Each structure stands twice: as C-alpha cells, then as structure tokens.
C-alpha cells in the first residue's frame, strides 16, 4: 500500500452526485461569468469567514495583487513580506509595482516574526502581507499593532488557511483585507483555479470588484484600467458544495495532526509548534530534519509520498536575482527551506495510511 501525499480523487468521489448537480445547474442556467453562483458563493464564503464582503477572483495571486492595487500601493512603495513563503506572496507586491521587503520568520512557527518587522520599515513602506503558512495563523495582534503605529495596511495571505482561527476569530478578517486561493490542493479547493478577497472595508471591496472586471462597474463603462480576474460560475458552484464539507474535512486533518504529534514526539525530527492562541487547519504537516533528503528517500522507499514546501526561498529564486538580497542574508528562512518536509495529511487518509506514515518515520536512522 502506497500512501499518496494528497488524494484529490477521494473528495470528489464523495461529492460526485452534488458536483454533478452543481454542474448541471450552471449548464442549464446558460450563464457562465459573474452570475448567481458567484454571487451566492461570495455571500456564503463571507459569512463563513465572518467578513462583511467577499469578491471572487481568478486565483490567489490575483486576489493579493488586486488588494494592493485597490489600496493604491504601487511604484515606489515597499511591501513587507515573509522571507519564508511561497513566491506568490512576493509576486503580488511586484505585480502591483511595489518592492517586496523580506522579514525573517519565527523559527518555531515559520510565520513572519513580528519582532523583526519594524527594523524593515522605511518611509516607503505601505503594507505588510502576513502569510498564514501551512494553515497556521500568523501573530496578527502584534502585526496589526505595528501597522497601526506606522499607518500601514495589513493584508492576510490566507491561501493555506481556510477556516483557521486566531484567538477565536476566523482568518480573513484579521487585517484590512485577505486573499484566498482555491487551487485544487487547498483545504477548500476548486476543480480548477480560483481565488477571493475578504474584507470588512466596503470601499476596498468595491474597488477590487471593479479592478477584477476590466475596471468596470457597469458593462462597457470602464472607470479605471483594470484586469480580467474573475471567479467563474462553474468553480463557484463547485466551491459552494465543498464549503459545506470544509469544517468536517478540517477536523479530520486536525485528528491526523494530533496522531502525528502524539506518536512522533520521541523521534529525531522537529515537529510543528502550535501557539495556544491559534487553531490551525493543517493544510500541511511540516517537520524539520537536518537529514531531510535522506528522510524523504527513506519514506519513499517505505511507500510514503512527501513533498518539500518549499525547496528554494523567494530571495534565492532567479526571478528575484536583482532584488539585492543574497545567499546567507536571510539565514533562518534558508535553514528552514533546507530542512522542511511535508507529510501526508489529507482529510481522506484512513487509519491504516496514518499508521504506515508513523511506522515509516519511526524506522528512520541517520
């Protein structure tokens, strides 16, 4: 028996009849862009996130980019980003015309370290993007306090954290606005690409809605130079079905994480650290090992698939070769990227698969 890293067939088999019904509903409507399914999903997802507004977008990167644009952040501005994140967070700032300024993570949580943010602030800094990495919320109260002192916006990159809570509040309303991704492998994933912005700022929501539809509030009336980044009807219909399962699927992820934490406490890997004020949704279960590559090879030999999130930090990617941040400039992020390994934790894993992962880890020797 092989343990896949993530089984994307099982959830859709579970929901096959409901997904087919959603497909037929869209097909019969004859309306495929910005129709009732998108409107209903925006309302339902806003309610789920405890937010006043939700605006669908083409993908998670666009959601972040559109927030920055809507706040007028662009050329000549700086945006603080985590050094330890997927490159999309940085690209959002770059696509807006701003400069991403990386800040090292807290080595325990892997999220941006609030204690290091202020030293990175300049007169050009306009926003902080806080990533809820692996499904665990960043320390938002500390980040918001810094932003308030300096008159900056706080944007949540919640692409991996659908349903997570910080001090009993859902992510998506912990800053000025949040960007979500509905990439198929996310906790709430579409059957294609998709994204959304959530916010309590009515003006921001209206500007994002305008920007994502060619800069238009009414057909053939374009007030600004916008973009084509819209969540389509079919994906919205599928997401409405899956949203009803999200809490149950997140609960299963939590149960698996608890099994890992309890069973693996005595082996030679660094397990995730969870502050008492967070309720993560375990998009990823990430361990660290100084022998990461050997561990991954051992698990593969045992029939356990793993992944590395992420092997190369953004500042060492060729795309950011000209940003002026060199190797060894961000040693904490670099060490994390050398050592992290993501274990299987899909909501449709069975107990036999979980036990196999645990057994394989316990037999690893350096």
C-alpha atoms as a printed R data frame, in Angstrom:
    type eleno elety resid chain resno       x      y       z
1   ATOM     1    CA   UNK     A     1   0.000  0.000   0.000
2   ATOM     2    CA   UNK     A     2   1.394  3.346  -1.079
3   ATOM     3    CA   UNK     A     3   0.404  6.453   0.877
4   ATOM     4    CA   UNK     A     4  -0.129  9.362  -1.546
5   ATOM     5    CA   UNK     A     5   0.802 12.835  -0.416
6   ATOM     6    CA   UNK     A     6  -2.730 14.068  -1.149
7   ATOM     7    CA   UNK     A     7  -5.623 12.147  -2.671
8   ATOM     8    CA   UNK     A     8  -7.641 14.500  -4.870
9   ATOM     9    CA   UNK     A     9  -9.904 11.765  -6.200
10  ATOM    10    CA   UNK     A    10 -11.467 10.721  -2.888
11  ATOM    11    CA   UNK     A    11 -13.162 14.037  -2.015
12  ATOM    12    CA   UNK     A    12 -14.668 14.306  -5.469
13  ATOM    13    CA   UNK     A    13 -15.886 10.722  -5.312
14  ATOM    14    CA   UNK     A    14 -17.567 11.570  -2.003
15  ATOM    15    CA   UNK     A    15 -19.204 14.605  -3.597
16  ATOM    16    CA   UNK     A    16 -19.751 13.198  -7.095
17  ATOM    17    CA   UNK     A    17 -23.552 13.492  -7.111
18  ATOM    18    CA   UNK     A    18 -23.556 17.004  -5.627
19  ATOM    19    CA   UNK     A    19 -20.835 18.201  -8.010
20  ATOM    20    CA   UNK     A    20 -22.734 16.814 -10.980
21  ATOM    21    CA   UNK     A    21 -25.855 18.579  -9.767
22  ATOM    22    CA   UNK     A    22 -23.901 21.840  -9.485
23  ATOM    23    CA   UNK     A    23 -22.507 21.363 -12.991
24  ATOM    24    CA   UNK     A    24 -25.984 20.734 -14.419
25  ATOM    25    CA   UNK     A    25 -27.321 23.787 -12.611
26  ATOM    26    CA   UNK     A    26 -24.723 26.032 -14.236
27  ATOM    27    CA   UNK     A    27 -25.137 24.367 -17.626
28  ATOM    28    CA   UNK     A    28 -28.906 24.802 -17.523
29  ATOM    29    CA   UNK     A    29 -28.604 28.444 -16.490
30  ATOM    30    CA   UNK     A    30 -26.706 29.415 -19.630
31  ATOM    31    CA   UNK     A    31 -24.781 31.959 -17.540
32  ATOM    32    CA   UNK     A    32 -21.082 31.285 -17.038
33  ATOM    33    CA   UNK     A    33 -19.428 34.524 -15.834
34  ATOM    34    CA   UNK     A    34 -20.443 36.717 -12.870
35  ATOM    35    CA   UNK     A    35 -23.827 35.124 -12.336
36  ATOM    36    CA   UNK     A    36 -25.838 33.812  -9.424
37  ATOM    37    CA   UNK     A    37 -23.375 31.059  -8.407
38  ATOM    38    CA   UNK     A    38 -20.577 33.580  -7.866
39  ATOM    39    CA   UNK     A    39 -22.928 35.915  -6.019
40  ATOM    40    CA   UNK     A    40 -24.144 33.108  -3.747
41  ATOM    41    CA   UNK     A    41 -20.651 31.786  -3.088
42  ATOM    42    CA   UNK     A    42 -19.367 35.269  -2.233
43  ATOM    43    CA   UNK     A    43 -22.147 35.658   0.322
44  ATOM    44    CA   UNK     A    44 -21.626 32.184   1.760
45  ATOM    45    CA   UNK     A    45 -17.846 32.437   1.980
46  ATOM    46    CA   UNK     A    46 -18.038 35.922   3.506
47  ATOM    47    CA   UNK     A    47 -20.377 34.514   6.139
48  ATOM    48    CA   UNK     A    48 -18.080 31.568   6.759
49  ATOM    49    CA   UNK     A    49 -15.100 33.899   7.254
50  ATOM    50    CA   UNK     A    50 -17.195 36.237   9.418
51  ATOM    51    CA   UNK     A    51 -16.448 39.021   6.940
52  ATOM    52    CA   UNK     A    52 -18.732 41.706   5.580
53  ATOM    53    CA   UNK     A    53 -17.601 41.304   1.978
54  ATOM    54    CA   UNK     A    54 -16.169 38.702  -0.390
55  ATOM    55    CA   UNK     A    55 -15.158 39.277  -4.007
56  ATOM    56    CA   UNK     A    56 -14.239 36.340  -6.245
57  ATOM    57    CA   UNK     A    57 -11.027 36.474  -8.289
58  ATOM    58    CA   UNK     A    58  -9.219 34.343 -10.826
59  ATOM    59    CA   UNK     A    59  -6.692 32.938  -8.344
60  ATOM    60    CA   UNK     A    60  -4.969 33.617  -5.034
61  ATOM    61    CA   UNK     A    61  -2.108 35.649  -6.502
62  ATOM    62    CA   UNK     A    62  -4.586 37.944  -8.238
63  ATOM    63    CA   UNK     A    63  -6.532 38.339  -5.001
64  ATOM    64    CA   UNK     A    64  -3.453 39.715  -3.210
65  ATOM    65    CA   UNK     A    65  -2.404 41.816  -6.200
66  ATOM    66    CA   UNK     A    66  -5.874 43.343  -6.526
67  ATOM    67    CA   UNK     A    67  -5.933 44.299  -2.840
68  ATOM    68    CA   UNK     A    68  -2.653 46.175  -3.205
69  ATOM    69    CA   UNK     A    69  -3.852 47.908  -6.366
70  ATOM    70    CA   UNK     A    70  -7.146 48.845  -4.756
71  ATOM    71    CA   UNK     A    71  -5.268 50.470  -1.875
72  ATOM    72    CA   UNK     A    72  -3.204 52.458  -4.354
73  ATOM    73    CA   UNK     A    73   0.036 50.684  -3.469
74  ATOM    74    CA   UNK     A    74   2.452 50.555  -6.376
75  ATOM    75    CA   UNK     A    75   5.506 52.117  -7.964
76  ATOM    76    CA   UNK     A    76   7.973 53.479  -5.409
77  ATOM    77    CA   UNK     A    77   6.259 51.759  -2.484
78  ATOM    78    CA   UNK     A    78   7.531 48.897  -0.342
79  ATOM    79    CA   UNK     A    79   5.565 45.950   0.981
80  ATOM    80    CA   UNK     A    80   6.867 43.834   3.851
81  ATOM    81    CA   UNK     A    81   6.596 40.120   3.073
82  ATOM    82    CA   UNK     A    82   7.724 36.963   4.872
83  ATOM    83    CA   UNK     A    83  11.113 35.642   3.833
84  ATOM    84    CA   UNK     A    84   9.681 32.150   4.332
85  ATOM    85    CA   UNK     A    85   6.722 31.735   1.995
86  ATOM    86    CA   UNK     A    86   5.688 30.658  -1.485
87  ATOM    87    CA   UNK     A    87   6.806 33.117  -4.147
88  ATOM    88    CA   UNK     A    88   3.234 34.205  -4.947
89  ATOM    89    CA   UNK     A    89   3.253 36.463  -1.878
90  ATOM    90    CA   UNK     A    90   6.236 38.354  -3.259
91  ATOM    91    CA   UNK     A    91   4.835 38.386  -6.796
92  ATOM    92    CA   UNK     A    92   1.698 40.157  -5.612
93  ATOM    93    CA   UNK     A    93   3.813 43.108  -4.478
94  ATOM    94    CA   UNK     A    94   5.917 43.026  -7.636
95  ATOM    95    CA   UNK     A    95   2.883 42.881  -9.945
96  ATOM    96    CA   UNK     A    96   1.487 45.963  -8.229
97  ATOM    97    CA   UNK     A    97   4.767 47.752  -8.998
98  ATOM    98    CA   UNK     A    98   5.950 47.768  -5.383
99  ATOM    99    CA   UNK     A    99   9.126 46.292  -3.918
100 ATOM   100    CA   UNK     A   100   8.836 43.247  -1.633
101 ATOM   101    CA   UNK     A   101  10.922 43.628   1.528
102 ATOM   102    CA   UNK     A   102  11.515 40.267   3.245
103 ATOM   103    CA   UNK     A   103  11.436 39.743   7.003
104 ATOM   104    CA   UNK     A   104  12.704 36.578   8.661
105 ATOM   105    CA   UNK     A   105  10.300 34.090  10.276
106 ATOM   106    CA   UNK     A   106   9.863 32.977  13.846
107 ATOM   107    CA   UNK     A   107  11.862 29.747  13.763
108 ATOM   108    CA   UNK     A   108   9.182 27.955  15.802
109 ATOM   109    CA   UNK     A   109   6.061 28.813  13.795
110 ATOM   110    CA   UNK     A   110   7.730 29.546  10.407
111 ATOM   111    CA   UNK     A   111   5.463 32.625  10.100
112 ATOM   112    CA   UNK     A   112   6.774 36.187   9.863
113 ATOM   113    CA   UNK     A   113   8.372 37.302  13.135
114 ATOM   114    CA   UNK     A   114   6.686 40.499  14.404
115 ATOM   115    CA   UNK     A   115   9.786 41.341  16.456
116 ATOM   116    CA   UNK     A   116  11.749 41.802  13.219
117 ATOM   117    CA   UNK     A   117   9.236 43.853  11.244
118 ATOM   118    CA   UNK     A   118   9.927 47.385  12.475
119 ATOM   119    CA   UNK     A   119  13.598 47.282  11.538
120 ATOM   120    CA   UNK     A   120  12.495 46.709   7.924
121 ATOM   121    CA   UNK     A   121  10.113 49.682   7.789
122 ATOM   122    CA   UNK     A   122  11.085 52.770   5.798
123 ATOM   123    CA   UNK     A   123   9.277 55.912   4.705
124 ATOM   124    CA   UNK     A   124   8.184 53.981   1.596
125 ATOM   125    CA   UNK     A   125   6.599 51.034   3.430
126 ATOM   126    CA   UNK     A   126   2.851 50.944   2.783
127 ATOM   127    CA   UNK     A   127   1.718 47.462   3.792
128 ATOM   128    CA   UNK     A   128   2.552 44.175   5.487
129 ATOM   129    CA   UNK     A   129   1.467 40.891   3.944
130 ATOM   130    CA   UNK     A   130   1.163 38.283   6.684
131 ATOM   131    CA   UNK     A   131   1.034 34.683   5.450
132 ATOM   132    CA   UNK     A   132  -0.785 32.060   7.499
133 ATOM   133    CA   UNK     A   133   1.735 29.473   6.435
134 ATOM   134    CA   UNK     A   134   0.806 25.777   6.321
135 ATOM   135    CA   UNK     A   135  -2.635 26.709   7.694
136 ATOM   136    CA   UNK     A   136  -1.448 28.283  10.975
137 ATOM   137    CA   UNK     A   137  -2.322 31.947  11.591
138 ATOM   138    CA   UNK     A   138   0.437 34.488  11.983
139 ATOM   139    CA   UNK     A   139   0.549 36.594  15.167
140 ATOM   140    CA   UNK     A   140  -1.909 39.174  13.891
141 ATOM   141    CA   UNK     A   141  -2.371 41.302  17.015
142 ATOM   142    CA   UNK     A   142   1.337 42.058  17.128
143 ATOM   143    CA   UNK     A   143   1.444 42.726  13.380
144 ATOM   144    CA   UNK     A   144  -1.613 44.988  13.474
145 ATOM   145    CA   UNK     A   145  -0.157 46.978  16.359
146 ATOM   146    CA   UNK     A   146   2.998 47.678  14.352
147 ATOM   147    CA   UNK     A   147   0.995 48.641  11.272
148 ATOM   148    CA   UNK     A   148  -1.198 50.991  13.268
149 ATOM   149    CA   UNK     A   149   1.836 52.787  14.703
150 ATOM   150    CA   UNK     A   150   3.210 53.355  11.213
151 ATOM   151    CA   UNK     A   151  -0.034 53.963   9.290
152 ATOM   152    CA   UNK     A   152   0.247 50.849   7.124
153 ATOM   153    CA   UNK     A   153  -2.239 48.343   5.724
154 ATOM   154    CA   UNK     A   154  -2.221 44.703   6.835
155 ATOM   155    CA   UNK     A   155  -3.091 42.084   4.241
156 ATOM   156    CA   UNK     A   156  -3.569 38.425   5.070
157 ATOM   157    CA   UNK     A   157  -2.308 35.807   2.650
158 ATOM   158    CA   UNK     A   158  -4.804 33.147   3.698
159 ATOM   159    CA   UNK     A   159  -4.231 30.850   0.726
160 ATOM   160    CA   UNK     A   160  -3.450 27.902   3.024
161 ATOM   161    CA   UNK     A   161  -5.710 28.706   5.960
162 ATOM   162    CA   UNK     A   162  -9.391 28.365   5.031
163 ATOM   163    CA   UNK     A   163 -11.249 28.102   8.331
164 ATOM   164    CA   UNK     A   164  -8.284 28.651  10.668
165 ATOM   165    CA   UNK     A   165  -8.818 30.730  13.792
166 ATOM   166    CA   UNK     A   166  -6.662 33.212  15.678
167 ATOM   167    CA   UNK     A   167  -7.848 33.942  19.217
168 ATOM   168    CA   UNK     A   168 -11.280 32.566  18.237
169 ATOM   169    CA   UNK     A   169 -11.555 34.765  15.134
170 ATOM   170    CA   UNK     A   170 -11.536 33.382  11.612
171 ATOM   171    CA   UNK     A   171  -8.713 34.303   9.293
172 ATOM   172    CA   UNK     A   172  -9.950 36.583   6.553
173 ATOM   173    CA   UNK     A   173 -10.951 39.425   8.881
174 ATOM   174    CA   UNK     A   174  -7.782 39.798  10.962
175 ATOM   175    CA   UNK     A   175  -6.283 42.595   8.867
176 ATOM   176    CA   UNK     A   176  -7.593 45.163   6.414
177 ATOM   177    CA   UNK     A   177  -8.227 42.529   3.750
178 ATOM   178    CA   UNK     A   178  -7.323 38.930   2.928
179 ATOM   179    CA   UNK     A   179  -6.527 36.982  -0.214
180 ATOM   180    CA   UNK     A   180  -7.570 33.338  -0.567
181 ATOM   181    CA   UNK     A   181  -6.628 30.716  -3.144
182 ATOM   182    CA   UNK     A   182  -8.925 27.897  -4.245
183 ATOM   183    CA   UNK     A   183  -6.239 25.930  -6.068
184 ATOM   184    CA   UNK     A   184  -7.383 22.268  -6.132
185 ATOM   185    CA   UNK     A   185  -4.958 21.130  -3.416
186 ATOM   186    CA   UNK     A   186  -6.108 23.729  -0.855
187 ATOM   187    CA   UNK     A   187  -8.335 22.863   2.103
188 ATOM   188    CA   UNK     A   188 -11.120 24.488   0.094
189 ATOM   189    CA   UNK     A   189 -10.147 23.780  -3.488
190 ATOM   190    CA   UNK     A   190 -11.967 24.260  -6.777
191 ATOM   191    CA   UNK     A   191 -11.792 21.901  -9.753
192 ATOM   192    CA   UNK     A   192  -9.527 24.424 -11.412
193 ATOM   193    CA   UNK     A   193  -8.119 27.755 -10.310
194 ATOM   194    CA   UNK     A   194  -9.874 30.408  -8.295
195 ATOM   195    CA   UNK     A   195  -9.433 32.970  -5.553
196 ATOM   196    CA   UNK     A   196 -11.228 35.547  -3.435
197 ATOM   197    CA   UNK     A   197 -10.781 38.687  -1.367
198 ATOM   198    CA   UNK     A   198 -12.491 39.065   2.004
199 ATOM   199    CA   UNK     A   199 -12.702 42.311   3.925
200 ATOM   200    CA   UNK     A   200 -14.850 44.455   6.203
201 ATOM   201    CA   UNK     A   201 -13.896 47.513   4.121
202 ATOM   202    CA   UNK     A   202 -16.806 48.253   1.775
203 ATOM   203    CA   UNK     A   203 -14.821 50.719  -0.334
204 ATOM   204    CA   UNK     A   204 -11.976 48.246  -0.769
205 ATOM   205    CA   UNK     A   205 -14.405 45.507  -1.819
206 ATOM   206    CA   UNK     A   206 -15.989 47.773  -4.417
207 ATOM   207    CA   UNK     A   207 -12.609 48.784  -5.849
208 ATOM   208    CA   UNK     A   208 -11.466 45.150  -6.066
209 ATOM   209    CA   UNK     A   209 -14.728 44.211  -7.792
210 ATOM   210    CA   UNK     A   210 -14.143 46.984 -10.315
211 ATOM   211    CA   UNK     A   211 -10.479 46.108 -10.917
212 ATOM   212    CA   UNK     A   212 -11.099 42.397 -11.451
213 ATOM   213    CA   UNK     A   213 -13.658 43.120 -14.204
214 ATOM   214    CA   UNK     A   214 -11.664 45.279 -16.628
215 ATOM   215    CA   UNK     A   215 -12.024 48.332 -14.370
216 ATOM   216    CA   UNK     A   216 -15.755 48.342 -14.986
217 ATOM   217    CA   UNK     A   217 -18.703 48.817 -12.642
218 ATOM   218    CA   UNK     A   218 -21.201 48.613 -15.493
219 ATOM   219    CA   UNK     A   219 -20.978 46.925 -18.884
220 ATOM   220    CA   UNK     A   220 -18.845 48.857 -21.370
221 ATOM   221    CA   UNK     A   221 -18.146 51.610 -18.832
222 ATOM   222    CA   UNK     A   222 -14.529 51.425 -17.705
223 ATOM   223    CA   UNK     A   223 -13.569 53.856 -14.962
224 ATOM   224    CA   UNK     A   224 -10.008 52.574 -14.450
225 ATOM   225    CA   UNK     A   225  -7.509 50.341 -16.234
226 ATOM   226    CA   UNK     A   226  -8.441 47.025 -14.696
227 ATOM   227    CA   UNK     A   227  -7.782 43.334 -15.172
228 ATOM   228    CA   UNK     A   228  -9.633 40.196 -16.178
229 ATOM   229    CA   UNK     A   229  -9.591 38.128 -12.984
230 ATOM   230    CA   UNK     A   230 -12.985 36.661 -12.222
231 ATOM   231    CA   UNK     A   231 -14.086 33.558 -10.370
232 ATOM   232    CA   UNK     A   232 -16.218 31.732 -12.928
233 ATOM   233    CA   UNK     A   233 -19.677 30.322 -12.324
234 ATOM   234    CA   UNK     A   234 -18.713 26.667 -12.550
235 ATOM   235    CA   UNK     A   235 -15.920 26.910  -9.982
236 ATOM   236    CA   UNK     A   236 -18.167 28.948  -7.680
237 ATOM   237    CA   UNK     A   237 -20.837 26.241  -7.897
238 ATOM   238    CA   UNK     A   238 -18.302 23.533  -7.042
239 ATOM   239    CA   UNK     A   239 -16.914 25.605  -4.170
240 ATOM   240    CA   UNK     A   240 -20.393 26.051  -2.713
241 ATOM   241    CA   UNK     A   241 -20.679 22.257  -2.493
242 ATOM   242    CA   UNK     A   242 -17.263 21.836  -0.909
243 ATOM   243    CA   UNK     A   243 -17.696 24.710   1.543
244 ATOM   244    CA   UNK     A   244 -20.360 22.621   3.283
245 ATOM   245    CA   UNK     A   245 -17.709 19.944   3.978
246 ATOM   246    CA   UNK     A   246 -14.832 22.232   4.914
247 ATOM   247    CA   UNK     A   247 -15.213 22.121   8.691
248 ATOM   248    CA   UNK     A   248 -15.555 18.333   8.713
249 ATOM   249    CA   UNK     A   249 -12.531 17.905   6.464
250 ATOM   250    CA   UNK     A   250 -10.504 20.332   8.590
251 ATOM   251    CA   UNK     A   251 -11.499 18.352  11.691
252 ATOM   252    CA   UNK     A   252 -10.139 15.191  10.083
253 ATOM   253    CA   UNK     A   253  -6.871 16.969   9.302
254 ATOM   254    CA   UNK     A   254  -6.675 18.016  12.965
255 ATOM   255    CA   UNK     A   255  -7.228 14.444  14.117
256 ATOM   256    CA   UNK     A   256  -4.395 13.208  11.905
257 ATOM   257    CA   UNK     A   257  -2.113 16.007  13.116
258 ATOM   258    CA   UNK     A   258  -2.862 15.031  16.701
259 ATOM   259    CA   UNK     A   259  -1.953 11.421  15.930
260 ATOM   260    CA   UNK     A   260   1.335 12.511  14.394
261 ATOM   261    CA   UNK     A   261   2.170 14.829  17.286
262 ATOM   262    CA   UNK     A   262   1.471 12.145  19.891
263 ATOM   263    CA   UNK     A   263   3.173  9.266  18.096
264 ATOM   264    CA   UNK     A   264   6.264 11.076  16.808
265 ATOM   265    CA   UNK     A   265   7.302 13.052  19.886
266 ATOM   266    CA   UNK     A   266  10.274 10.770  20.538
267 ATOM   267    CA   UNK     A   267  11.864 10.689  17.074
268 ATOM   268    CA   UNK     A   268  14.679 12.855  15.734
269 ATOM   269    CA   UNK     A   269  12.639 15.424  13.787
270 ATOM   270    CA   UNK     A   270  11.315 18.851  14.744
271 ATOM   271    CA   UNK     A   271   7.528 18.692  14.959
272 ATOM   272    CA   UNK     A   272   5.249 21.687  14.331
273 ATOM   273    CA   UNK     A   273   4.870 24.237  17.115
274 ATOM   274    CA   UNK     A   274   1.342 25.500  17.719
275 ATOM   275    CA   UNK     A   275   0.867 28.600  19.906
276 ATOM   276    CA   UNK     A   276  -2.060 28.364  22.289
277 ATOM   277    CA   UNK     A   277  -3.822 31.235  20.556
278 ATOM   278    CA   UNK     A   278  -4.122 29.532  17.174
279 ATOM   279    CA   UNK     A   279  -6.417 26.864  15.772
280 ATOM   280    CA   UNK     A   280  -4.629 25.769  12.580
281 ATOM   281    CA   UNK     A   281  -6.347 23.852   9.806
282 ATOM   282    CA   UNK     A   282  -3.265 21.775   8.907
283 ATOM   283    CA   UNK     A   283  -3.102 22.463   5.205
284 ATOM   284    CA   UNK     A   284   0.370 20.965   5.603
285 ATOM   285    CA   UNK     A   285   2.019 18.992   8.385
286 ATOM   286    CA   UNK     A   286   5.655 20.061   8.150
287 ATOM   287    CA   UNK     A   287   8.549 18.505  10.056
288 ATOM   288    CA   UNK     A   288  12.184 19.567  10.001
289 ATOM   289    CA   UNK     A   289  15.288 17.415   9.811
290 ATOM   290    CA   UNK     A   290  18.947 18.159   9.183
291 ATOM   291    CA   UNK     A   291  18.833 14.922   7.180
292 ATOM   292    CA   UNK     A   292  15.759 15.945   5.197
293 ATOM   293    CA   UNK     A   293  16.768 14.410   1.859
294 ATOM   294    CA   UNK     A   294  17.704 11.098   3.462
295 ATOM   295    CA   UNK     A   295  14.431 11.099   5.393
296 ATOM   296    CA   UNK     A   296  12.426 11.764   2.241
297 ATOM   297    CA   UNK     A   297  14.235  8.936   0.431
298 ATOM   298    CA   UNK     A   298  13.573  6.575   3.354
299 ATOM   299    CA   UNK     A   299   9.871  7.406   3.399
300 ATOM   300    CA   UNK     A   300   9.643  6.946  -0.364
301 ATOM   301    CA   UNK     A   301  11.231  3.509  -0.006
302 ATOM   302    CA   UNK     A   302   8.604  2.700   2.642
303 ATOM   303    CA   UNK     A   303   5.806  3.717   0.275
304 ATOM   304    CA   UNK     A   304   5.075  7.149   1.770
305 ATOM   305    CA   UNK     A   305   4.922 10.135  -0.567
306 ATOM   306    CA   UNK     A   306   6.103 13.502   0.766
307 ATOM   307    CA   UNK     A   307   6.711 16.981  -0.606
308 ATOM   308    CA   UNK     A   308   9.003 19.910   0.168
309 ATOM   309    CA   UNK     A   309   7.268 23.242   0.789
310 ATOM   310    CA   UNK     A   310   9.427 24.957  -0.369
311 ATOM   311    CA   UNK     A   311  12.897 23.924  -1.598
312 ATOM   312    CA   UNK     A   312  14.110 27.409  -2.612
313 ATOM   313    CA   UNK     A   313  13.212 30.612  -0.729
314 ATOM   314    CA   UNK     A   314  11.953 33.506  -2.889
315 ATOM   315    CA   UNK     A   315  15.076 35.651  -2.445
316 ATOM   316    CA   UNK     A   316  17.223 32.887  -3.976
317 ATOM   317    CA   UNK     A   317  14.950 32.348  -6.970
318 ATOM   318    CA   UNK     A   318  16.212 33.610 -10.334
319 ATOM   319    CA   UNK     A   319  13.092 35.768 -10.561
320 ATOM   320    CA   UNK     A   320  14.440 37.916  -7.699
321 ATOM   321    CA   UNK     A   321  18.131 37.853  -8.558
322 ATOM   322    CA   UNK     A   322  18.142 41.643  -8.894
323 ATOM   323    CA   UNK     A   323  16.447 42.499  -5.621
324 ATOM   324    CA   UNK     A   324  19.723 42.843  -3.728
325 ATOM   325    CA   UNK     A   325  19.165 40.046  -1.201
326 ATOM   326    CA   UNK     A   326  21.884 37.414  -1.395
327 ATOM   327    CA   UNK     A   327  22.523 33.949  -0.034
328 ATOM   328    CA   UNK     A   328  23.089 33.954   3.752
329 ATOM   329    CA   UNK     A   329  21.300 37.304   4.096
330 ATOM   330    CA   UNK     A   330  18.226 35.508   5.464
331 ATOM   331    CA   UNK     A   331  19.733 32.551   7.318
332 ATOM   332    CA   UNK     A   332  16.628 31.494   9.240
333 ATOM   333    CA   UNK     A   333  14.497 31.222   6.124
334 ATOM   334    CA   UNK     A   334  17.305 29.462   4.272
335 ATOM   335    CA   UNK     A   335  17.763 26.876   7.021
336 ATOM   336    CA   UNK     A   336  14.031 26.198   7.069
337 ATOM   337    CA   UNK     A   337  13.949 25.647   3.318
338 ATOM   338    CA   UNK     A   338  16.853 23.195   3.601
339 ATOM   339    CA   UNK     A   339  15.180 21.133   6.324
340 ATOM   340    CA   UNK     A   340  11.390 21.082   5.890
341 ATOM   341    CA   UNK     A   341   9.440 18.045   4.745
342 ATOM   342    CA   UNK     A   342   5.657 17.828   4.417
343 ATOM   343    CA   UNK     A   343   3.972 14.597   5.468
344 ATOM   344    CA   UNK     A   344   0.656 13.324   4.062
345 ATOM   345    CA   UNK     A   345  -2.334 14.806   5.894
346 ATOM   346    CA   UNK     A   346  -5.290 14.766   3.511
347 ATOM   347    CA   UNK     A   347  -8.767 14.563   5.056
348 ATOM   348    CA   UNK     A   348  -9.445 11.269   3.278
349 ATOM   349    CA   UNK     A   349  -6.471  9.403   4.719
350 ATOM   350    CA   UNK     A   350  -7.556  6.263   6.539
351 ATOM   351    CA   UNK     A   351  -6.110  4.942   9.793
352 ATOM   352    CA   UNK     A   352  -4.024  2.322   8.024
353 ATOM   353    CA   UNK     A   353  -2.323  5.024   5.986
354 ATOM   354    CA   UNK     A   354  -1.703  7.212   9.030
355 ATOM   355    CA   UNK     A   355  -0.195  4.253  10.883
356 ATOM   356    CA   UNK     A   356   2.048  3.485   7.931
357 ATOM   357    CA   UNK     A   357   3.426  7.037   7.887
358 ATOM   358    CA   UNK     A   358   4.132  6.861  11.618
359 ATOM   359    CA   UNK     A   359   5.780  3.437  11.359
360 ATOM   360    CA   UNK     A   360   7.967  4.570   8.478
361 ATOM   361    CA   UNK     A   361   9.178  7.626  10.394
362 ATOM   362    CA   UNK     A   362   9.984  5.533  13.459
363 ATOM   363    CA   UNK     A   363  12.287  3.277  11.426
364 ATOM   364    CA   UNK     A   364  14.380  6.136  10.064
365 ATOM   365    CA   UNK     A   365  18.020  6.081  11.172
366 ATOM   366    CA   UNK     A   366  20.728  8.604  10.350
